[in-house]
Amino acid sequence: MNSNGVDVTVETLANLAIMKQSTTARAVAGENLAYTITVTNNGPSDAQEVVVTDPIPMGTTFVSADMGGMLENGIVTWNVGTSQRARQ
């Protein structure tokens, strides 16, 4: 019996979806506006080294970000890292 080895490269593929949703119906001048950004990985592979950015609109003031979001030059950045694919 003879056997030959074959090297195969398997590439990963991730399909990320981002949804941004406000917790209030309208923004009112002088009041805080809170919103949530949700990242979903629809697969088929886990996504590596994921970074999410969200520019802050001109004329608004950044107050805070959860989950390690950092503001620099008018852009909030989250270093998500690995985003596992959604399990069905």
LINFENZI-V745866 format. One record per run of one state. SS is the DSSP state (alpha for helix, beta for strand, coil for the rest). FROM is the first residue (numbers start at 1). LEN is the number of residues. Records with the same first field share a line. If there is no record, write none. Layout:
SS = FROM-LEN / FROM-LEN
This chain:
coil = 1-13 / 23-12 / 45-2 / 56-14 / 73-2 / 84-5
beta = 14-9 / 35-10 / 47-9 / 70-3 / 75-9
